[in-house]
C-alpha cells in the first residue's frame, strides 16, 4: 500500500472509532509530518582566516558569521573588505551568512572604545550610527544578508567558575554573590526609560536602512538579566522575555529581530526546561529569530552555570524539534562553552558541539 493510501485508510479508521472526520485525521497527520530541515550548522569564531575556515569545514560547518574587527574605511567595513572575506570563505567551501558588527559588541562599557550609541553621547552617537548605516549598504552590495549586534552596557556578567565534567569548568552567575564593582559604570545611572530611549533612537535610524537594503539585523539579549532596580546602576531591559517582546515590536520590519541565544534566554527563566519552548514559539512564529546560539545551562534566573549542551536542564533534542516546528531557517551555532586547561583555545569544545548539533539536525531529517 502506498503511503498516501495508508494515511487515508488510517484516517478513515480513526474517524470510525473517534467520530472525527477523515479530513480532520489527515490534517493531523500533515501537521505531524516532518518538514524539510532549513536550519544549518554555523559558527561565529574568529578570526575569519583561511586556517579557521578550514577548521570549520573539517567539522562540518558550512555557514558562518564572519568576524572582522579592523576596517579599511574610517570606522566601517568597505564593500571591498566584505567581498574579500566572502571570497575567502567561499574558496574554503563556507558561506558567509552574517557579520558581527565591529561596534555594539558584548563588552562592558568601561572597556568599550566605541560606546557612544549606548551612552547616548552625541554627536559621536550619530557618527557611529551613520557608520552602521554604511555597513548595512555595503553588506547588501557584497552579498552578506545579515549582521548581529548587542545593545549592552554591562557586557557578560559572571561571578566565577565551578567544576564540571572531565576537569572542565563552567562559567557561573550567582546574583547573591555578585559585587557591583564599581557601583556605577561610566554610564552613570541608566533607568528603564533611558535604556528604551537609546534602543529606540538606534532602531529608528537603522531598521529603515535594513528595509531599504534587505539586510537582517539580529540583536543579542542581555546576558544575564538583572533585578529591575539594576546592577552597577544599569537597568537591563533586554534581560527578560517581556523586554525582548517589546524590542521586536519597536519597528515593524521583517529585517528587525534577534540573535536568540538559548542559554541567555534560559537565564531569564525560572523553569528553563519548560519555558524555553514558549519563548522559541513566540519569536519563531513571528519570524523574529535570525540566528541561534545553541547552548545549555544548569539552574535558573540569577543562579546558573553554563554547561555542555547534553548535560544541562534543557532537553536540547526537544529544543531543536521546537525550532523545526516554527520552521526556523538560519544558523544554529555553539557559544560560551566550558573550558579546560588542555584546550586553551576552546577548539576541542567547539568541535564536540559542532558534531552534537550536526547530529541533531540529521536526526530531524531522518524522522
C-alpha positions in Angstrom: 0.0 0.0 0.0 1.3 3.5 -0.9 1.9 5.9 2.0 -1.0 8.2 0.9 -3.4 5.2 0.7 -2.2 4.1 4.1 -2.7 7.5 5.6 -6.2 7.7 4.1 -7.1 4.3 5.4 -5.7 5.2 8.8 -7.7 8.5 8.8 -10.9 6.6 8.0 -10.2 4.1 10.8 -9.6 7.0 13.3 -12.8 8.7 12.1 -14.8 5.5 12.6 -13.5 4.9 16.1 -13.5 8.5 17.4 -16.3 10.1 15.4 -13.9 12.6 13.8 -13.8 13.2 10.1 -11.2 11.6 7.8 -10.3 15.2 6.7 -9.5 16.1 10.3 -7.4 13.0 10.8 -5.5 13.7 7.6 -4.9 17.3 8.7 -3.4 16.0 12.0 -1.2 13.7 10.0 0.0 16.5 7.8 0.7 18.7 10.8 2.7 15.9 12.4 4.7 15.1 9.3 8.3 16.3 9.4 9.1 19.5 7.4 12.2 20.0 5.4 15.1 21.0 7.7 16.1 24.5 6.7 18.5 25.1 9.7 22.2 24.9 9.2 25.1 24.3 11.5 27.0 27.6 11.9 29.8 29.2 13.8 31.0 32.7 14.8 34.5 32.1 16.0 37.2 34.4 14.8 39.4 35.5 13.2 37.8 34.6 9.8 41.0 33.4 8.4 41.9 30.5 6.0 43.1 28.4 8.9 39.9 28.9 10.9 37.7 28.4 7.8 39.5 25.0 7.2 38.9 24.1 10.9 35.2 24.9 10.4 35.0 22.9 7.2 36.7 19.8 8.7 34.0 19.8 11.4 31.0 20.1 9.1 30.4 23.8 9.4 29.4 25.2 6.0 27.9 28.6 7.2 29.4 31.3 9.4 29.0 34.7 11.0 32.2 36.5 9.9 34.4 38.4 12.3 36.3 41.4 11.0 37.3 44.0 13.7 39.8 46.0 11.6 38.2 48.1 8.8 39.6 49.8 5.7 37.0 52.6 6.0 37.1 55.3 8.7 35.1 53.2 11.2 33.2 50.8 8.9 33.7 47.9 6.5 34.1 48.8 2.9 32.4 46.8 0.1 35.9 45.5 -0.8 36.6 44.4 2.8 33.4 42.3 2.8 33.9 41.0 -0.7 37.4 39.7 0.2 36.0 38.0 3.3 33.2 36.4 1.4 35.5 35.2 -1.4 38.0 33.8 1.2 35.1 31.9 2.9 33.7 30.6 -0.4 37.2 29.4 -1.5 37.1 27.2 1.5 33.6 25.9 1.0 31.9 28.1 3.6 29.1 30.6 3.1 29.3 34.0 4.8 25.8 34.3 6.1 26.2 37.1 8.6 28.7 39.6 10.0 29.4 40.7 13.6 29.4 44.5 13.9 32.8 45.9 14.8 31.0 48.1 17.4 28.0 47.4 19.6 29.8 44.3 20.9 29.1 42.4 24.2 31.9 44.2 26.1 31.5 46.2 29.3 31.1 49.9 28.7 34.1 50.7 30.9 36.2 48.7 28.5 34.5 49.7 25.3 36.3 52.1 23.0 33.3 53.0 20.8 30.4 53.2 23.3 28.7 56.4 22.2 25.5 54.7 21.0 24.7 53.1 24.3 26.0 56.1 26.2 23.7 58.5 24.2 26.9 60.5 23.6 26.1 62.9 20.7 27.4 63.9 18.2 29.6 60.7 18.2 26.5 58.6 18.6 25.2 59.8 15.3 28.5 59.3 13.6 28.6 55.7 14.8 25.1 55.1 13.6 26.0 56.6 10.2 28.9 54.1 10.0 26.4 51.3 10.7 24.1 52.6 8.0 27.1 52.5 5.6 27.9 48.9 6.6 24.4 47.8 6.0 24.5 49.2 2.5 27.9 47.6 2.0 26.7 44.2 3.2 24.0 44.3 0.6 26.4 45.2 -2.1 28.8 42.4 -1.1 26.0 39.8 -0.8 26.0 39.4 3.0 22.4 39.1 4.1 22.6 39.8 7.9 24.6 41.2 10.8 24.5 40.7 14.6 25.0 43.2 17.4 24.4 43.9 21.1 22.8 46.8 22.9 24.6 46.4 26.2 26.4 48.5 28.8 27.4 45.7 31.2 28.7 43.0 28.9 28.5 39.4 30.1 28.2 39.3 33.9 29.6 36.3 35.8 30.8 35.6 39.3 33.3 32.9 38.7 33.7 29.3 37.6 32.6 26.0 39.1 33.9 22.4 38.5 32.4 20.5 35.6 32.8 17.1 34.0 36.2 15.7 32.9 38.0 18.5 34.7 36.3 21.3 32.8 34.9 24.4 34.5 31.6 26.1 34.0 31.2 29.9 33.8 28.8 30.8 36.6 26.5 33.6 37.7 25.1 33.8 41.2 23.4 37.1 41.8 23.6 36.8 45.6 27.4 36.6 45.3 27.9 39.4 42.8 29.7 42.6 43.8 28.9 45.7 41.8 32.5 47.0 41.4 32.5 49.9 40.7 28.9 50.7 42.0 28.4 52.7 38.8 29.9 52.4 35.3 31.0 55.5 33.3 27.4 55.4 32.0 26.1 56.5 35.4 22.6 55.7 36.3 20.6 54.3 33.4 16.9 53.8 34.1 14.5 51.7 32.1 13.1 54.7 30.3 16.6 55.9 29.4 17.6 52.4 28.1 14.5 52.2 25.9 15.1 55.7 24.6 18.6 54.8 23.5 17.5 51.5 21.9 14.6 53.2 20.1 16.8 56.0 18.9 19.1 53.5 17.3 16.4 51.3 15.7 14.5 54.3 14.3 17.6 55.2 12.2 19.0 51.7 11.4 16.0 49.5 10.7 14.7 51.7 7.8 18.1 51.2 6.2 17.8 47.5 6.7 14.5 47.6 5.0 15.9 49.5 2.1 18.8 47.1 1.5 17.0 43.9 2.7 19.7 43.1 5.4 18.6 41.4 8.6 19.7 42.9 12.0 20.0 40.4 14.8 20.3 41.7 18.3 21.6 39.5 21.2 19.7 39.6 24.6 21.3 41.0 27.7 23.5 38.3 29.4 22.3 37.8 32.1 19.2 39.7 33.2 19.5 41.7 36.5 16.9 42.8 39.0 14.5 45.7 38.0 16.5 48.0 40.2 19.5 47.4 38.1 23.2 46.4 38.5 26.0 48.9 38.6 23.3 51.5 38.1 22.1 50.0 34.8 18.6 48.5 34.2 18.9 45.7 31.6 15.7 45.9 29.6 16.6 43.1 27.2 17.1 40.7 30.1 13.6 39.4 30.2 11.4 37.7 27.6 8.8 40.5 28.0 11.6 43.0 27.2 12.6 41.1 24.1 8.9 41.0 23.0 8.8 44.8 23.4 12.1 45.2 21.5 11.0 43.2 18.4 7.8 45.3 18.1 9.5 48.7 18.2 10.0 48.6 14.5 7.5 46.7 12.2 10.0 45.1 9.9 10.9 41.6 8.6 14.6 42.7 8.9 14.4 43.5 12.7 14.8 40.6 15.0 17.0 38.6 17.4 20.2 36.7 17.6 18.4 34.4 20.1 20.9 32.9 22.5 19.1 30.0 24.0 21.4 30.0 27.0 20.8 33.7 27.7 17.1 33.2 27.2 17.2 30.3 29.7 18.9 32.6 32.2 15.8 34.8 32.2 13.5 31.9 33.3 12.6 30.2 36.5 11.9 26.9 34.7 14.1 26.9 31.5 13.4 23.3 30.6 9.7 24.1 30.2 9.6 27.8 29.4 12.2 27.9 26.7 9.8 26.3 24.2 7.2 29.1 24.6 9.9 31.7 24.0 11.1 30.0 20.8 7.5 29.7 19.6 6.7 33.3 20.3 9.6 34.7 18.3 9.9 31.9 15.8 6.3 32.0 14.6 6.7 35.8 14.1 9.9 35.2 12.1 12.0 37.3 14.5 14.8 34.8 15.0 17.7 35.4 12.7 20.4 33.4 14.5 20.5 30.8 17.2 23.2 30.4 19.9 22.7 26.8 20.9 23.9 26.4 24.5 22.5 25.0 27.7 22.6 26.0 31.4 22.1 24.3 34.7 20.0 26.4 37.1 17.6 29.3 36.5 17.4 33.1 36.6 20.0 34.7 39.0 21.8 31.3 39.7 23.1 29.2 36.8 26.1 27.5 35.2 26.9 27.4 31.5 27.4 23.7 30.8 27.8 21.2 27.9 24.7 21.0 25.7 24.0 17.5 26.7 24.1 17.9 30.5 22.1 21.0 31.2 18.5 21.4 32.4 17.1 21.9 28.9 16.5 18.9 26.7 18.2 20.1 23.5 16.7 17.3 21.5 13.3 18.8 22.2 14.7 22.3 21.7 15.9 21.6 18.2 12.5 20.0 17.5 10.7 23.2 18.6 13.0 25.2 16.2 11.9 22.8 13.5 8.3 23.3 14.5 8.5 27.0 13.9 10.3 26.5 10.6 13.4 28.3 11.7 15.7 28.7 8.6 19.1 30.1 9.6 22.2 29.1 11.5 22.4 27.1 14.8 25.8 27.6 16.4 27.7 26.8 19.7 28.5 29.6 22.1 30.0 30.0 25.6 31.3 26.5 26.2 33.0 25.1 29.3 36.8 25.4 29.4 39.7 23.1 30.2 43.4 23.6 30.7 44.2 21.1 27.9 42.0 23.0 25.5 43.2 26.6 25.9 41.7 27.8 22.6 38.4 26.0 23.0 38.7 24.1 19.8 38.0 20.7 21.3 34.9 22.1 23.0 33.6 23.6 19.8 34.4 20.5 17.7 32.3 18.5 20.2 29.4 20.9 19.8 29.6 21.1 16.0 29.2 17.3 15.9 26.4 17.4 18.5 24.4 20.0 16.6 25.0 18.3 13.3 23.7 15.0 14.7 20.6 16.7 16.0 20.0 18.3 12.6 20.5 15.0 10.8 18.0 13.3 13.2 15.4 15.8 12.1 15.9 14.9 8.5 15.6 11.2 9.3 12.4 11.5 11.4 
